[in-house]
């Protein structure tokens, strides 16, 4: 896992752009034309990754699953048997919480939405997410504890072994399908929903998508989003990773 993580960090932005800039410096004398191309690609990639306008346009291509209307919340029980909330990592040892691990901001966004859906529909909830950093508690446990403490929603099932979206689906299926639960509301980010729906359908579920956290909307940034922005770097990184995942899942699964 550490080696896989190391390789991924260098092959995905911004690592790959840093490699291009290093290559440009290394080749500047022996291969000046190649060095120039590497420099342009590396610097251009970093610049594009930092632009909110790029976030908006790329997200619009990925966020193809429409959101639920609020009128649908109370009728979800006629279309599904359970709500599945996908994990999104954890924050390690936050001193504000007595050095206890906490769900990420993205996970909290998913949990908040899932909690509202659960209260409106009465559907039971499963949280899905294995160990992060290789040590307990699992993402599923952190989410379950937070949903009870912060949103007053009890989680009925915890899937605590998955490491990928594909495993979220497969291991959730192993828990729910034997119980006769074949229709699920899947809660995750809008940019992650395409891959999630595909994975859960492959696992044997009928899926009601419940995307949250849309990025492909009006960003409201000054100057039309053409100025570099630190948040956009992270957002574009997520979108790039998701694009690779959409392609990779259909190739390998």
C-alpha positions as CSV (number, residue, x, y, z in Angstrom):
1,X,0.0,0.0,0.0
2,X,2.7,2.6,0.8
3,X,4.4,1.9,-2.6
4,X,1.1,2.2,-4.4
5,X,0.4,5.4,-2.6
6,X,3.9,6.8,-3.5
7,X,3.5,6.0,-7.2
8,X,0.0,7.4,-7.3
9,X,1.1,10.7,-5.7
10,X,3.7,11.2,-8.4
11,X,1.5,10.2,-11.4
12,X,-1.4,12.4,-10.3
13,X,-1.5,16.2,-10.2
14,X,0.2,18.1,-8.8
15,X,3.0,15.5,-8.5
16,X,3.2,14.8,-12.3
17,X,3.5,18.6,-13.0
18,X,6.4,18.8,-10.5
19,X,8.1,15.9,-12.2
20,X,7.8,17.8,-15.5
21,X,9.4,20.9,-14.0
22,X,12.2,18.8,-12.6
23,X,12.7,17.2,-16.0
24,X,12.7,20.6,-17.6
25,X,15.6,21.7,-15.4
26,X,17.5,18.4,-15.8
27,X,17.2,18.5,-19.6
28,X,17.8,22.2,-20.1
29,X,21.2,21.8,-21.6
30,X,21.2,18.4,-23.3
31,X,17.7,18.5,-24.7
32,X,16.6,22.2,-24.7
33,X,13.5,21.7,-26.9
34,X,12.3,18.8,-24.7
35,X,13.0,20.8,-21.6
36,X,11.0,23.7,-23.0
37,X,8.0,21.4,-23.6
38,X,8.3,19.9,-20.1
39,X,8.4,23.4,-18.6
40,X,5.4,24.6,-20.5
41,X,3.4,21.4,-19.7
42,X,4.4,21.5,-16.0
43,X,3.8,25.2,-15.4
44,X,0.6,25.2,-17.6
45,X,-0.7,22.2,-15.7
46,X,-0.2,23.9,-12.3
47,X,-1.9,27.1,-13.6
48,X,-4.9,25.2,-15.0
49,X,-5.3,23.2,-11.8
50,X,-5.4,26.4,-9.8
51,X,-8.3,28.0,-11.7
52,X,-11.9,27.9,-10.3
53,X,-13.3,28.2,-13.9
54,X,-11.6,24.9,-14.8
55,X,-13.2,23.3,-11.7
56,X,-16.6,24.4,-12.9
57,X,-16.3,23.3,-16.5
58,X,-14.7,19.9,-15.7
59,X,-17.2,19.2,-12.9
60,X,-20.1,19.8,-15.3
61,X,-18.8,17.0,-17.5
62,X,-18.6,14.6,-14.6
63,X,-21.6,15.5,-12.5
64,X,-24.1,14.0,-14.8
65,X,-26.5,12.6,-12.1
66,X,-29.2,15.0,-11.1
67,X,-29.8,15.8,-7.5
68,X,-32.9,14.6,-5.6
69,X,-35.6,17.2,-5.2
70,X,-36.5,18.0,-1.6
71,X,-40.0,16.8,-2.5
72,X,-38.6,13.3,-3.1
73,X,-37.1,12.9,0.4
74,X,-40.3,11.8,2.2
75,X,-41.1,9.2,-0.6
76,X,-37.8,7.5,-0.7
77,X,-39.1,4.6,1.3
78,X,-41.3,3.6,-1.7
79,X,-38.2,3.4,-3.9
80,X,-35.5,2.1,-1.6
81,X,-34.9,-0.2,1.4
82,X,-31.8,1.5,2.9
83,X,-29.4,4.4,2.7
84,X,-25.7,3.8,2.1
85,X,-23.2,6.6,2.9
86,X,-19.8,6.2,1.4
87,X,-16.7,7.2,3.4
88,X,-14.3,9.9,2.5
89,X,-11.2,9.4,4.7
90,X,-10.6,10.8,8.2
91,X,-8.8,13.6,10.0
92,X,-6.1,12.2,12.2
93,X,-6.0,13.0,15.9
94,X,-7.7,16.4,16.0
95,X,-6.7,18.1,19.4
96,X,-10.0,19.9,19.5
97,X,-11.7,16.5,19.9
98,X,-9.3,15.1,22.5
99,X,-6.8,13.9,19.8
100,X,-9.6,11.6,18.5
101,X,-9.9,10.9,14.7
102,X,-12.7,12.7,13.0
103,X,-14.6,12.4,9.6
104,X,-13.4,14.7,6.9
105,X,-15.3,17.8,5.8
106,X,-16.4,15.9,2.7
107,X,-17.6,13.0,4.8
108,X,-19.5,15.4,7.1
109,X,-21.3,16.9,4.0
110,X,-22.4,13.4,3.0
111,X,-23.5,12.5,6.5
112,X,-25.5,15.7,7.0
113,X,-27.4,15.0,3.7
114,X,-27.9,11.3,4.6
115,X,-29.2,12.2,8.0
116,X,-31.8,14.5,6.5
117,X,-32.8,11.8,4.0
118,X,-33.1,9.2,6.8
119,X,-35.2,11.5,9.0
120,X,-37.5,12.3,6.1
121,X,-37.9,8.8,4.9
122,X,-37.4,6.6,7.9
123,X,-35.0,4.4,6.0
124,X,-32.2,2.6,7.9
125,X,-28.6,3.6,7.3
126,X,-25.4,1.8,6.4
127,X,-22.0,3.6,6.6
128,X,-19.3,2.2,4.4
129,X,-15.5,2.7,4.7
130,X,-12.6,0.7,6.0
131,X,-9.4,1.6,7.8
132,X,-7.5,4.8,6.8
133,X,-3.8,5.0,7.6
134,X,-4.0,1.3,8.4
135,X,-5.3,1.7,12.0
136,X,-8.7,1.8,13.7
137,X,-11.3,3.2,14.0
138,X,-12.7,2.6,10.5
139,X,-14.3,5.4,8.5
140,X,-17.6,3.6,8.9
141,X,-17.3,3.7,12.7
142,X,-16.3,7.4,12.7
143,X,-19.3,8.2,10.5
144,X,-21.7,6.1,12.6
145,X,-20.6,7.8,15.8
146,X,-20.8,11.3,14.3
147,X,-24.2,10.6,12.8
148,X,-25.6,9.6,16.2
149,X,-23.8,12.4,18.1
150,X,-24.2,15.3,15.7
151,X,-27.3,14.5,13.7
152,X,-29.3,12.2,16.0
153,X,-29.5,9.4,13.4
154,X,-28.6,5.8,14.4
155,X,-26.7,3.7,11.9
156,X,-27.9,0.1,11.6
157,X,-25.0,-1.5,9.7
158,X,-21.3,-0.7,9.4
159,X,-19.2,-2.0,6.5
160,X,-15.7,-1.5,7.9
161,X,-13.4,-3.3,5.4
162,X,-13.6,-1.4,2.1
163,X,-10.7,0.6,0.6
164,X,-12.2,1.6,-2.7
165,X,-15.5,2.5,-4.3
166,X,-15.7,-0.9,-5.8
167,X,-15.2,-2.5,-2.4
168,X,-17.8,-0.1,-0.9
169,X,-20.3,-1.7,-3.3
170,X,-19.2,-5.3,-3.1
171,X,-18.9,-5.5,0.7
172,X,-22.1,-3.6,1.2
173,X,-23.8,-6.1,-1.1
174,X,-22.4,-8.9,1.1
175,X,-24.2,-7.4,4.1
176,X,-27.4,-6.2,2.6
177,X,-28.4,-8.6,-0.3
178,X,-28.7,-11.6,2.1
179,X,-31.1,-9.5,4.1
180,X,-33.3,-8.9,1.1
181,X,-32.2,-5.3,0.7
182,X,-31.7,-4.8,-3.0
183,X,-32.7,-1.1,-3.4
184,X,-30.4,1.5,-1.9
185,X,-30.0,5.2,-1.8
186,X,-26.3,5.9,-2.4
187,X,-25.0,9.2,-0.8
188,X,-21.7,10.6,-2.0
189,X,-20.3,13.6,-3.8
190,X,-21.9,14.6,-7.1
191,X,-18.5,14.2,-8.9
192,X,-18.1,10.7,-7.4
193,X,-21.7,9.5,-8.2
194,X,-21.2,8.2,-11.7
195,X,-18.6,5.6,-10.5
196,X,-20.5,4.9,-7.4
197,X,-23.8,4.1,-9.2
198,X,-22.0,1.9,-11.7
199,X,-20.2,0.0,-8.9
200,X,-23.4,-0.6,-6.9
201,X,-25.3,-1.7,-9.9
202,X,-22.5,-4.1,-10.8
203,X,-22.8,-5.5,-7.2
204,X,-26.5,-6.3,-7.8
205,X,-28.3,-3.2,-6.4
206,X,-31.1,-1.0,-7.7
207,X,-29.7,2.4,-7.0
208,X,-31.3,5.7,-6.2
209,X,-28.5,8.3,-6.5
210,X,-28.4,11.0,-3.9
211,X,-25.5,13.3,-4.9
212,X,-24.4,16.2,-2.8
213,X,-21.6,18.8,-2.9
214,X,-21.9,19.9,-6.5
215,X,-18.8,21.7,-8.0
216,X,-20.2,22.4,-11.5
217,X,-22.3,25.3,-10.4
218,X,-21.6,29.0,-10.6
219,X,-18.4,29.4,-8.5
220,X,-19.0,33.1,-7.7
221,X,-15.2,33.8,-7.7
222,X,-14.0,37.3,-8.7
223,X,-12.7,37.9,-12.2
224,X,-14.7,34.9,-13.6
225,X,-12.6,32.4,-11.8
226,X,-9.5,33.1,-13.9
227,X,-7.3,33.9,-10.9
228,X,-5.3,31.1,-9.1
229,X,-7.1,29.7,-6.0
230,X,-5.7,27.2,-3.5
231,X,-9.1,25.5,-3.1
232,X,-9.3,25.0,-6.8
233,X,-6.1,23.0,-6.7
234,X,-7.7,20.5,-4.4
235,X,-11.0,20.4,-6.3
236,X,-9.3,19.9,-9.6
237,X,-7.2,17.1,-8.1
238,X,-10.4,15.4,-7.0
239,X,-11.9,15.8,-10.5
240,X,-8.8,14.5,-12.2
241,X,-8.6,11.5,-9.9
242,X,-12.3,10.8,-10.6
243,X,-11.8,11.0,-14.4
244,X,-9.0,8.4,-14.2
245,X,-11.2,6.3,-11.9
246,X,-14.2,6.3,-14.3
247,X,-11.9,5.0,-17.1
248,X,-10.0,2.6,-14.9
249,X,-13.1,1.0,-13.4
250,X,-14.5,0.1,-16.8
251,X,-11.2,-1.4,-17.9
252,X,-10.3,-3.4,-14.7
253,X,-13.8,-4.3,-13.4
